[in-house]
């Protein structure tokens, strides 16, 4: 009674598909994929951020011609 068998998961999957429909589930999957991609891009952006900020700080020390 502690864990669910494969048959329980198949029944749950069929019920969810009947309730929401395949088109709605495809849309949710697509949106989830875009969100994960955006999250990964955000993480990569933060990793390159310290190098970019160091470059900006070095540029700010350069003399300004006015």
Number of C-alpha atoms within 10 A of each C-alpha: 4 4 6 8 9 9 9 10 11 11 11 12 12 11 12 13 14 10 11 10 12 12 10 12 14 11 11 12 12 12 12 12 12 12 12 12 12 12 12 12 12 11 12 11 12 12 11 10 12 11 11 13 11 11 11 11 11 10 11 10 8 8 7 7 4 3
